[in-house]
Amino acid sequence: MLDKLNKIFSFGVILLLHLIKQVAEERTTRFWETSILNAVKQIQRTNQRRKAGGMYLTLQELQDTLEDAYDSALRQAALEAFEGRYDAAELKQRVNQKAVINQAIALIVGSETDLAIG
């Protein structure tokens, strides 16, 4: 179970990283879109219980995991967005954390798969 949680956390960082860059830079790239879709797919696959059915993480636990992953994603996004001109604290001012996490959850649970993106 711990391995699955670590995978979900790691893919959550990747997902949030690219969502943060999309919001901050008000643009997207095919690479970001592909990374977002791949991270979503891996989170969905990892969270799915194969034999027993259902999910390992509840919606609340998924939200908590993404909230934990957000700071790591923000620090990485600060290095990548705007050619690294902003540090994490400055980038944080440009991005609504709650909205990004909500978008990530919506993508993962599948209610906004087509929003992937843009």
C-alpha positions as CSV (number, residue, x, y, z in Angstrom):
1,M,0.0,0.0,0.0
2,L,2.8,2.4,0.8
3,D,4.3,1.9,-2.6
4,K,1.0,2.8,-4.2
5,L,0.7,6.0,-2.1
6,N,4.2,7.0,-3.0
7,K,3.5,6.5,-6.7
8,I,0.3,8.5,-6.5
9,F,2.2,11.3,-4.7
10,S,5.0,11.3,-7.3
11,F,2.5,11.3,-10.3
12,G,0.6,14.0,-8.4
13,V,3.7,16.2,-8.3
14,I,4.1,15.8,-12.1
15,L,0.4,16.5,-12.7
16,L,0.4,19.6,-10.5
17,L,3.7,20.9,-11.9
18,H,2.3,21.1,-15.4
19,L,-1.1,22.5,-14.3
20,I,0.7,25.2,-12.3
21,K,2.8,26.1,-15.4
22,Q,-0.4,26.3,-17.5
23,V,-2.1,28.6,-15.1
24,A,1.0,30.8,-14.4
25,E,2.0,31.2,-18.0
26,E,-1.5,31.3,-19.4
27,R,-0.5,28.9,-22.1
28,T,0.1,25.2,-22.7
29,T,2.3,23.0,-24.8
30,R,1.8,19.5,-26.3
31,F,4.4,18.2,-23.9
32,W,2.6,19.6,-20.8
33,E,-0.7,18.2,-22.1
34,T,0.8,14.8,-22.6
35,S,2.5,14.8,-19.2
36,I,-0.8,15.8,-17.6
37,L,-2.7,13.0,-19.3
38,N,0.0,10.4,-18.6
39,A,0.1,11.4,-14.9
40,V,-3.7,11.3,-14.6
41,K,-3.7,7.8,-16.2
42,Q,-1.0,6.5,-13.9
43,I,-2.8,7.9,-10.8
44,Q,-6.1,6.3,-11.9
45,R,-4.4,2.9,-12.5
46,T,-2.4,3.0,-9.3
47,N,-5.4,4.0,-7.2
48,Q,-7.6,1.3,-8.6
49,R,-8.0,-1.9,-6.6
50,R,-7.7,-4.7,-9.1
51,K,-9.3,-7.7,-7.3
52,A,-11.5,-6.1,-4.6
53,G,-12.7,-3.3,-6.8
54,G,-12.9,0.3,-5.7
55,M,-10.1,2.7,-5.0
56,Y,-7.2,2.7,-2.5
57,L,-7.6,6.4,-1.7
58,T,-10.9,8.1,-1.0
59,L,-11.6,11.4,-2.6
60,Q,-10.6,13.2,0.6
61,E,-7.4,11.2,0.8
62,L,-6.6,12.0,-2.8
63,Q,-7.1,15.6,-2.1
64,D,-4.9,15.4,1.0
65,T,-2.2,13.7,-1.1
66,L,-2.3,16.4,-3.8
67,E,-2.2,19.1,-1.2
68,D,1.0,17.4,0.2
69,A,2.5,17.2,-3.3
70,Y,1.7,20.8,-4.2
71,D,4.7,22.5,-2.6
72,S,7.1,20.1,-4.4
73,A,5.3,20.8,-7.6
74,L,5.4,24.6,-7.0
75,R,9.1,24.5,-6.3
76,Q,9.8,22.6,-9.5
77,A,7.4,24.9,-11.5
78,A,9.4,27.9,-10.2
79,L,12.5,26.4,-11.9
80,E,10.7,25.8,-15.2
81,A,8.0,28.5,-15.7
82,F,9.1,31.9,-17.1
83,E,12.6,30.5,-17.6
84,G,13.0,30.4,-13.8
85,R,12.6,34.1,-13.2
86,Y,10.3,33.7,-10.2
87,D,11.0,31.8,-7.0
88,A,8.3,29.5,-5.5
89,A,6.9,32.3,-3.2
90,E,6.5,34.7,-6.2
91,L,5.0,32.0,-8.4
92,K,2.6,31.1,-5.5
93,Q,1.1,34.6,-5.8
94,R,0.3,34.0,-9.5
95,V,-1.5,30.6,-9.0
96,N,-4.7,29.7,-7.1
97,Q,-3.6,26.5,-5.3
98,K,-7.2,25.4,-4.5
99,A,-8.2,25.8,-8.1
100,V,-5.2,23.8,-9.4
101,I,-5.9,21.0,-6.9
102,N,-9.6,21.0,-7.8
103,Q,-8.7,20.8,-11.5
104,A,-6.3,17.9,-10.8
105,I,-9.0,16.0,-8.9
106,A,-11.5,16.6,-11.6
107,L,-9.1,15.2,-14.2
108,I,-8.4,12.2,-12.0
109,V,-12.0,11.3,-11.3
110,G,-12.8,11.8,-15.0
111,S,-15.3,14.5,-14.9
112,E,-13.1,16.8,-16.9
113,T,-11.1,14.5,-19.1
114,D,-11.6,16.6,-22.1
115,L,-10.4,19.7,-20.3
116,A,-7.0,18.1,-20.5
117,I,-6.4,20.7,-21.4
118,G,-6.3,24.2,-22.5
